[in-house]
Amino acid sequence: MVKGKDISDIEQLLLADPHVMRISRPAYAADVPAIDYSLWQDKKQAEEAVFSIVDYLQRPCVVDIFGVDHSARKRWEATLPKKAQELLDRNPVGANALSVVGMGVYQLGQGYRGTNHEEFARLRDGVFGDFPSCPYYSVPADEKFMIVKRTKTRLYAMLQFLSKQTRPAKK
């Protein structure tokens, strides 16, 4: 996994590449709320789900010029240094990254025992609430960037909400 100074160096390399339109630094990289995993029946599953969400929040977003031409993007990526390829493989704009974080959101809905179930369900269901109805691969790069930005904002709001939840008092 690419971290720290390596990311900065790779970002500089990518920004100098004419195939890269923009790189957006993660807004939530250092400010991740603490979650009480005893709020779920399966603590380990909840930890893994939160980890996948936090990992997604901490990834830089790279927008390139290839649009829907996935094969051209893969050919270009193959010409880059290995660490740049690793960073691009984890690009939150990609459908695979969204699928993984979507599974994490789904897993958090399983066995939640905290207070305020309705608000949690509203936040959880709203993460992808305005996702495009067309195939994701056909969405223009700038729109994908905005989808990722909205998704990250909603994921962070959900984690903030969960960080303030407690278990209901026993009767």
N, C-alpha and C positions, 0 to 999 in steps of 0.2 A: 504494500500500500504506500502511496506517495503522501508525504507529510511535510509540514514546516517549511524550511528554506527551500527544499526541493520543489514544492508547489510554486513558490515565488519565481524560482529560476525557470520552471517549465512554463509558467504563465508568460514570462517575458519572451521566451522562445516562441510560444504560440502567437502572442500579440504581434510579433514581427513577421509572422507568416501571412501572406495575402489571402489565404483561405479562411482565416478567422475574422469574423466581423466584430465580435465583442466577447469579453470575459467579465463576468460579474462575480465579485467576491461574495462569499456567504455572509449574510447579515447576522446570522445567529451562531457564528462559529464558537464563541467563548461563553455565551450566556444561555446555558441549558438548565431549565428548572429541575430540581430534584423531585423525584416521583416516589411515592410510597407503594411498593409493589405488593404489599399485603392487601391492597384493594382488589386484587384479582384472585380467583381460585387457583389459577396456575401462575405462580410468581415467575417462574423461569420463562414461560411463554411471553408474559408481559414485559419482562426485562429485554428479551430478544426483540420484541416488537418496538419498544422504545429505542433500543439501540439502532435498529434499522431506520427509524424516523430521524434520530439525531444524526446518524451518519449521512443521510440525505440532506438534512439542513446544513451540514458543514461542508458540502461539496461546492466548489466553484462551478458556475454555469458557463459553458462555452457554446457560443453560437457561431456556426460556420456558414459558408456560402453555398453549400451543397443542396440545401432544401430537401426534396424528396429523393434525391439520387444517392441512395444508401451505398450502392456499389462504388461510386466515385469517392465517397467519404472513406470507405474502407481501404481503397487503393491509396488514398492520400495518407491515412493514418499509418499504413504499413511503411511509409517512407520516414516516419518520425522516430526519434529515440524511444526506447522501451518505456521510460518513465512518462513520457508524453502520451504514449499509447495507453498506459495504465490510467492516467488521469482522464483521458477521453472515454475510456471504457466505463468510467463511473460518472459520466456527465449526467446531471439531473434532467437534462432536456430529453434524454433518450427514453423510449417506451419501456425498456427493461427496468430502468431505475424507478420509473413511476409504478410499474407493476410490483416491484419489491416493496416500495413504501406503501402501496395500496394494500398489500397483504399484511403489513405491520398494523395499519389502521384497522383492518378487519379483525386481526387477532386481539387488539385492545378491546374490541367490543365483546369478546368472548369471556364470560365469567367475571365481569366487572361487578364489584360488591360495594363500591363507594357510594357516597351520597349524591344526590342530584343526577339521577340516571337520565332524565329528560334532557337536561342541558348537555350532558356528555354525548348523548345520541345526536342531538342537533349539530354539535360541533363536529363530531365524527362523520356524520352523513354529509356535512357541508364541505368537507375537504375537497371532494371532487364534484361538488354540486353543479357546477356550470361547465363541466368538461364537454368538449365538442362532440357532437353526435356523428360527425364524419370520421373515417379512419384516421388515427393519430398521425400516421406517416404522411398524410396529405396536408397536414396543417403547416402553414408557412413558418419559417424559423422565428420571426419576430413574435408571432402569436404563441409559439411554443415557449418562448422566453417569458412571456407574460403569464402563461398558464403556470409555469414553474414558480414564478414570483408569487402569484396568488396562492398556489398550493403550499409553498413554504410559510407564508404568512398565516394561513389557516392551521397548518400543522403546529406551528409554534404557539398559536392561541390555544389549541387543544392541549398541548403539554403544559402551558401556564395554568389552564383550568385544572388539569389533573394534579398539578403540584399543590393545589390548595384544598384538595378533597381529603376527607377522612372516612373512616368506616362508620356506618351507623351504630349508635349505641345499642348494646344488647338489651333485650327486654326481659 
